[in-house]
Amino acid sequence: MVIRTNRLVLRNFSLADVDAFVAYRNDPEVGKYQGWEIPYPREKGEMFIREVMDMQTLLQGEWVQIAIALKDTNDLIGDIGCKLKEEDARQAVIGYRIASDHWRKGYSFEAVQAWLDHLFGELDLHRVVADCDAENTASYRLLEKLGFRREAHFIESYLENGVYTNEYHYGMLQREWRARAAFRNC
């Protein structure tokens, strides 16, 4: 799987990505709103990459994770994932993360926009949703900038590091994405 943007390539992971992957998984700023524990061992990173590096298609009920790399250097700067809902293969949940030294450069927007183009355009999904911690301002602003609508605010609904946190739930329909894409292409 390869999706190209102006500055990025969304592609399958390779074993050459292990060091960069483990580095941002061990960054407390990146891991702040994620579900993994720090320290994140290299062996775990390598095992994860081996599990996902040959994924070619989305399967209902299973997460697919792909790498976000710089187009010019192929250096890994993050990852993006998707899970088709078990009860409806035309609906998906997405998640994403970028290494902190690449924040505030528009890479998240570019990667998620390309991923949504793929999901809604090529895969013909009906609906995509995303959840984020209510304190993760950068993430919910990104979703809103992309055109997601906030559909719910769950109070103390997610257990993270022994503490219940609040979540925002966002959604977007294919027809909404198509309307934005038509406007974007004018």
Order of alpha helices (4+ residues) and beta strands (2+ residues): beta-beta-alpha-alpha-alpha-beta-beta-beta-alpha-beta-alpha-beta-beta-alpha
